[in-house]
């Protein structure tokens, strides 16, 4: 089992669920390594966003609160997801503490690839531990091995506690593991 193949299998499985919607940058159009994992997802399940991370995450939160959709909000790198921190930490994570609502959003991000070319430091951050310490109602899972991938995405969709999940991939592993 290969890292990339497990990501692709997970996205195809999620796409088969009637209530999922994939949203973010380079989801309906090519542009990142993650784009290739979505190539067989039906176009009607892909919602392309411009570079507006905070709005994208707020949109995902709203879809989840409406109750008939499990949004998969995709941020190609942690460094981009930082711009959505307000919506994640102050809203998605706190809504269950302030109300009876339990929004479930699957957030997909990655530690940027450094090989074969290092894209510079603003693209390779790993904020896994920081987000674990900032959130109490969101599970943060770093996907270090291919064996973790499908099971983690499946759990994030099927969770009965309706918690949201941030799944952290390694860009370098798409071609290395």
C-alpha positions as CSV (number, residue, x, y, z in Angstrom):
1,X,0.0,0.0,0.0
2,X,1.4,3.4,-1.0
3,X,0.8,6.7,0.7
4,X,-0.7,8.4,-2.4
5,X,-2.9,5.4,-3.3
6,X,-4.4,5.4,0.2
7,X,-5.2,9.1,-0.1
8,X,-6.8,8.5,-3.5
9,X,-8.8,5.5,-2.1
10,X,-10.0,7.6,0.8
11,X,-11.1,10.5,-1.4
12,X,-13.0,8.1,-3.7
13,X,-14.7,6.5,-0.7
14,X,-15.7,9.9,0.7
15,X,-17.0,10.9,-2.8
16,X,-19.3,7.9,-2.8
17,X,-21.1,9.3,0.3
18,X,-24.3,11.2,-0.7
19,X,-23.7,14.0,1.8
20,X,-20.1,15.0,1.1
21,X,-18.8,18.1,-0.6
22,X,-15.1,18.9,-1.3
23,X,-14.1,22.5,-1.2
24,X,-11.0,24.6,-1.4
25,X,-8.2,25.7,-3.7
26,X,-7.2,23.3,-6.5
27,X,-10.1,20.9,-5.9
28,X,-12.0,21.3,-9.2
29,X,-8.9,22.5,-11.1
30,X,-5.4,21.1,-11.0
31,X,-2.8,22.9,-9.0
32,X,-1.4,20.9,-6.1
33,X,-0.4,17.4,-5.3
34,X,-3.7,16.9,-3.6
35,X,-5.5,17.7,-6.8
36,X,-4.5,14.3,-8.2
37,X,-6.2,12.5,-5.3
38,X,-9.5,14.1,-6.4
39,X,-9.4,13.3,-10.1
40,X,-12.1,10.7,-10.0
41,X,-14.4,12.6,-7.6
42,X,-17.5,13.8,-9.6
43,X,-17.4,17.4,-10.6
44,X,-20.7,18.2,-8.8
45,X,-19.0,17.3,-5.5
46,X,-16.1,19.7,-6.0
47,X,-16.4,23.4,-5.1
48,X,-13.4,25.5,-6.1
49,X,-12.6,28.5,-3.9
50,X,-10.4,31.5,-4.6
51,X,-7.6,32.3,-2.1
52,X,-9.8,33.2,0.8
53,X,-9.1,30.6,3.5
54,X,-11.1,32.3,6.4
55,X,-14.2,32.5,4.2
56,X,-13.7,28.9,2.9
57,X,-13.6,27.6,6.5
58,X,-16.6,29.7,7.5
59,X,-18.5,28.3,4.5
60,X,-17.6,24.8,5.6
61,X,-18.8,25.6,9.2
62,X,-22.1,26.9,7.8
63,X,-22.6,23.8,5.6
64,X,-22.0,21.6,8.6
65,X,-24.4,23.5,10.8
66,X,-27.1,23.2,8.2
67,X,-26.9,19.5,9.0
68,X,-27.2,17.8,5.6
69,X,-23.6,17.9,4.5
70,X,-20.2,16.8,5.7
71,X,-17.8,19.3,4.1
72,X,-14.3,18.3,3.4
73,X,-12.4,21.6,3.5
74,X,-9.0,21.3,1.8
75,X,-6.0,23.5,2.5
76,X,-3.0,22.3,0.5
77,X,-0.5,23.3,3.2
78,X,-0.6,24.1,6.9
79,X,0.8,27.6,6.1
80,X,-2.4,28.3,4.2
81,X,-4.7,26.8,6.8
82,X,-3.2,29.3,9.3
83,X,-5.4,32.0,7.6
84,X,-8.5,30.0,8.6
85,X,-7.4,29.7,12.3
86,X,-10.2,32.2,13.4
87,X,-12.9,30.0,11.9
88,X,-11.4,26.8,13.3
89,X,-10.4,27.8,16.8
90,X,-13.0,30.5,17.6
91,X,-16.0,29.0,15.9
92,X,-15.8,25.3,14.8
93,X,-14.1,24.2,18.0
94,X,-16.2,26.4,20.3
95,X,-19.7,25.9,18.9
96,X,-20.3,22.6,20.8
97,X,-19.3,24.4,24.1
98,X,-21.8,27.3,23.4
99,X,-24.8,25.5,21.9
100,X,-26.4,22.1,21.2
101,X,-24.9,22.0,17.7
102,X,-22.1,19.6,16.9
103,X,-20.7,20.6,13.5
104,X,-18.7,17.9,11.8
105,X,-16.1,19.1,9.2
106,X,-13.3,17.1,7.8
107,X,-10.3,19.4,7.3
108,X,-7.5,18.1,5.0
109,X,-4.1,19.8,5.0
110,X,-0.4,18.9,4.5
111,X,3.1,19.6,5.6
112,X,4.5,21.0,2.4
113,X,6.9,18.9,0.3
114,X,10.6,19.8,0.6
115,X,11.9,17.5,-2.1
116,X,13.0,17.6,-4.8
117,X,12.9,21.4,-4.4
118,X,12.5,23.3,-1.1
119,X,9.7,25.9,-1.6
120,X,11.0,28.0,1.2
121,X,9.8,28.2,4.8
122,X,6.4,29.8,4.3
123,X,5.3,26.5,2.6
124,X,6.6,23.7,4.9
125,X,5.3,24.4,8.4
126,X,3.9,21.7,10.6
127,X,1.4,23.1,13.1
128,X,0.0,19.8,14.3
129,X,0.9,20.2,17.9
130,X,-0.1,23.9,18.0
131,X,-3.6,23.0,16.8
132,X,-3.9,20.1,19.2
133,X,-3.2,22.5,22.0
134,X,-5.6,25.2,20.7
135,X,-8.6,23.0,20.2
136,X,-10.7,20.7,22.5
137,X,-13.5,19.6,20.2
138,X,-11.5,18.8,17.1
139,X,-9.3,15.8,16.7
140,X,-5.9,16.5,14.9
141,X,-4.4,13.4,13.2
142,X,-1.0,13.4,11.5
143,X,-0.9,10.7,8.9
144,X,2.7,9.4,9.2
145,X,2.2,6.0,7.5
146,X,0.0,4.8,4.6
147,X,-1.7,2.3,6.9
148,X,-3.3,5.2,8.9
149,X,-4.8,7.0,6.0
150,X,-8.0,5.2,5.0
151,X,-8.9,4.2,8.5
152,X,-8.5,7.9,9.7
153,X,-10.6,9.4,6.9
154,X,-13.2,6.7,7.4
155,X,-13.3,7.4,11.2
156,X,-13.6,11.1,10.6
157,X,-16.6,10.6,8.4
158,X,-18.3,7.9,10.5
159,X,-17.8,9.5,13.9
160,X,-20.9,9.3,16.0
161,X,-19.7,12.1,18.4
162,X,-19.9,14.5,15.4
163,X,-16.4,15.9,16.2
164,X,-14.5,17.6,13.4
165,X,-11.2,16.2,12.4
166,X,-8.0,17.8,10.9
167,X,-6.1,15.3,8.9
168,X,-2.4,16.2,8.3
169,X,-0.6,14.6,5.3
170,X,3.1,14.8,4.4
171,X,3.6,16.2,0.9
172,X,7.0,14.4,0.6
173,X,5.3,11.0,1.2
174,X,3.1,11.3,-1.9
175,X,6.0,10.0,-4.0
176,X,8.3,8.5,-1.3
177,X,6.2,6.0,0.7
